[in-house]
Amino acid sequence: IAHRAGLPKVVVKNVDFGALYAGQLKDFDLAMAGIFISPEGEKNVDFSSVYQNVTSGILVKKGSPLTQDTLKDALVGYYLGSTSQYDFLKDQVQVTQEPRAYQGVPEMSAAIASGQADATLLDLPLQLIAEKNSNGALEVIAQVKSVGEVAALLPKGSPNTATVNTVLAGMEESGELKSLEEKWFFPTLGRN
């Protein structure tokens, strides 16, 4: 995006996602990290046009008898702050046990491995990476529609939103987004 917008360089920083999404950080131009559009977020930040649609995956211990249909009675973990996945568990799955929030993917994977959770619900790409990194101990058993549209995040009122949208549209039209996904994204998942 920076290259297509004519910028000679970029500075990449790792920041607190909660503060970023809440609109508390102002010293940035653009954030991209599998960020989902939500009504809550739109109150605090601007989003670009959608550049990817993502579903969630259910991750369990390899050989678990759990299925998508039996998830209702399981103890399920989700990513702390993911209101869409929490709401999906409560409203769609109608879990009988209160879902547990975890700080990140390593904590979620460890909870399954140690028996603190029967399963976790998280963005499918992250679940596939967790499966791949588990050396066969964990597996994704289902894909569910609990999240959706991925976009770039910009500060509220950013003058760059229109430019980012134009660049993303050009990358979509030229096939560059798909090409980047196939070259860099799918190999990290272990499958597509």
N, C-alpha and C positions, 0 to 999 in steps of 0.2 A: 504494500500500500504506500509506504513511504517513497519507495523508488518510483512508482507510477505517479506519485504526487510531486515528484521533482526534488525531494529532499536528499541532500548528499549523505546524511548519516542519521542513525537513530541511537538513542540511549535506552537500554532495556533495564528496568528495575523490577525487583520482586517486592510486592507490597501486600499489606493485609487486605484480603479480599472483602471482609466485612466492612471495613472503613471505606474501601473503594466503592462498593455497591451502595453504601449509605450516603454517598456524596460528600464524605468528610475529607477526602483528599482532593487537592486542587492543582498540584504541581505535576500535571501530566497532560498529554494531548490525546492519547488513545490507549485503551486497554483491550487485549484480546487473550482469552484463556478459557474457551468454552463457556462463555457468559450467556446466560439465558435472559430473554426479555420477560419482564413481569410487571404487573401494575404497580407493585411496591417499588421496584427499581425506577420506573418511569417518573416517580415523584421526586427522585433525587439526582438522577443522571439522564443523559441522552443515550439512545441506542442507534446504531447504524441500521441499515436494512439487513435483513436476515441473510446470512451466508451459509448456514448449515442447519439441518434439522436433525435432532438427536433424540433417541429413545432411551429408556432406562433398561438396565439389566438386573436380573436377580442372581446373586452370587451365593453359592453354598459350598460346604465341604464336599469334596469328591465322594460320590457314592451315597450322598444323603437321599433319603426317600422323599424329601420335599419336592413338590411340583408347584407350578403357578396356581393350580387349583387348591392346594393344601396350605398355601402361604398364610391363610387367614388365622390359623391357630399357632403360627410360629412366632418366635421372638425375632423381630426384624430390625436391623440397624439402618440408619440413613445418615446422610451428610449434614452435619450441624448447619443450620441456616437455610437448608433447602426446603422451602415451604411447599413447593410443588410436589416433591416426593413424599413429604410428611402427609400432605392432604390426600395424595393418591392412596397411601396406606390406610388412612383413617376412613376416607369416603368411598373409595372404589373397592379396595380389598376388604375393608371393614375388619381389620385385624382385631383380635380379642385381647391382645397384650399391647400395652403402650410401647410404640416404637422407641428405640434408643438412638440418641444422637451421638455421632462420633466426629472427632476433629478432622479426620482425613482418611485417605485410602489405606495407609498402613495400619491405622488403628482399627478400621473396619475389617480388614483381612485378618488381623490378629484376633479380633473378637470371634470371628467364625472359627478359626483354627483352635482357639482355646475353649470353645463351647459357650462363650458369653452371649453369643447371638447365633440363631439358626441360619440366618440369611441376612444379606444386605441389599438395599435397593439404591442404585447410583447410576449415573450416566453410563450407558453401555460401553462407550470407548474406554472409560476408566475401569470398568469391571473387566473388560477383556484384557487390559494391561495387568490388572491384579491377578487374573487367572493365569496369564502367561508367566508372571513373575513368581507364582506359587510353586513352581516345579511339580505340577500335577496334583497339589493338595486341594485346590479349589477349582470350581467350575461354574460357568454361567449356564443356568438351566432354562432361562426364558428372557425374552425381550418384551417389554411392556411400554405402552405410550403414557408416560407420566410427566414427561418434560417435552420440550419442543424446540423453539426457535433460538438459534445461537446468533449473536450479533456482537459487534465491537461496542465498547462502552466509552463514552466521552463525557467530559464535565458538562453539567447542566448549562444549556445555552451556548454550547461550543460553536464557534464560527466554522469549524472543520467538518461538521456532520455532513453537509451537502457534498463536499469534496470526497469524503470517505465513501459515501453512497455511490457517487459517480464511478470511483475507482473499483468498488466491489461489483457494480453492474458490468463494467468492462471486463473484469476478470471472469465473471460468470459467463458472459457472452462469448468470450474467446476460448473458454474451456480451461483457463488457467487455474481456477479454483479446484476443479475436478482433478486436474493434473497434479497440483500440489498435494491434494488429499491422498491420491494414489501413491505418490512418491514418498511422502514424509509421514503421513498419518496412519495409513493402513499397516505398514510394516511394524510400527510400534505396538499394534494391537495383536499381532500374531495371525490375524485373519480379518476379512472384511464382511 
